[in-house]
Amino acid sequence: MTPAVRSLVAALGPGELPVYVYDLAALREHAAAVRAALPDGVELYYAAKANPEPEILTALAGLVCGYEVSSGGELAHVRKAVPGAPLAFGGPGKTADEIARAVGLDAVRVHVESEHELRLLAAETARQGQDVDVLLRVNLPLVDGTLGPVPLAMGGRPTAFGLDPAGIDACLALLASPECRRLRLCGIHAHLASGLDPTAQLAVAERLVDWTTRLAERHRIRLDEVNVGGGMAVDYTDPAARFDWTVFGTGLARILCRRPGLRLRIEPGRALTAYCGWYVTVVLDVKRSHGEEFAVVRGGTHHMRTPAARGHDQPFTVLPVETWPHPWPRPAVTTDTVTLAGQLCTPKDVLARRVPAAGLRAADRVVFAMAGAYAWNISHHSFLMHPRPGAQFLA
């Protein structure tokens, strides 16, 4: 925890928990360092799906070049939070209404995921009399199997994301027709995997740039932009081990040096905001079950689904609370390890399993780190109808 977060958490009353605490100064410092590590010719967009809190979006304004959105709801939400900021509208299954809204806004480019989507977009631009920049999202194979295990594969195999490379030629022919006269093809987009280190990310970027170059040469067209997506690794087992943006930026500079005039774009989400958020809760009870100890905390995976979705233990810190308001003995952990579980009626409601927390007691506070991305916004909020956690933002 940053000192500002620790002070705030200590001052919160029991009725204010659970709560999300975001250190916006830490976020801005981290985003500025990321931006500084990137060479000229690389644009930094923030993937709003990671955490769309308006305060997060506005804190990043001026530090990112734009925002990536993946639904009509995100499109409207981000445009309201940061008016005028450039937006990239991606994601499969865009509806006709969503496409119409995107076409009607300024500074929105569209990542096209299929030939049908391209035709919908072309028809809408003709109807509105509006020109739109597009990138074709392609589902390329991963780099010859040399990446090793991929935590989350978004491409390189059969998925609903992007265009099969075999369908690119048909889309390029369509883009050259009068039907698409209001569409300007700028380049290629591919988000193939998440959880990659800098070496793997650079291998993906190099492959995508080479593929795009060959495609442009074969069709005798200009493709000035390549969007390599996000997916920079975040290690929940070691919060201090962060993605090496300096190594990544140096590698991107080498790629650009060999291809004058090319513009690269990246769209990190988790790797920008994960470290600026904490989920703070309180231990309600400690109990033993079949030889194991469980600490039941207020809240759970309906507030922060990430550890259940990814199968990891969320890192945490215990802040002891000495006050115990009851006359009976205080439940406490008596062994070396404990499982931190939530209040839901499902055994999957676990935030950390068999982790060291000797001496943890009921009424102590637990502060889960790395909760600034894919936490509240992807959780199943309505299950059992528990109240929404609060949110505190430190400027």
Buried (B, 14 or more C-beta within 10 A) or exposed (E): BBEBBBEBBEEBEEEBBBBBBBBBBBBBEBBEEBBEBBBEBBBBBBBBBBBBBEBBBEBBBEBBBBBBBBBBEBBBBBBEBBEEBBBBBBBBEBEEEBBBBBBEBEEBBBBBBBBEBBBBBBBBBBEEEBEBBBBBBBBBEBBEEEBEEBEEBBBBEEEEBBBEEEBBEEBBEBBEEEBBEBBEBBBBBBBBBBBBBBEBBBBBBBBBBBBBBEBBEEBEEEBEBBBBBBBBBBBBEEEEEBBBBBBBBBBBBEBBEEBEEBBBBBBBBBBBBBBBBBBBBBBBBBEEEEEEBBBBBBBBBBBBBBBBEBEBBBBBBBBEBEEEEEEEEEBBBEEEBBBBBBBBEBEEBBBBBBBEBEEBBBBBBBBBBBBBBBBBBBBEBEBBEBEEBBEBBBE
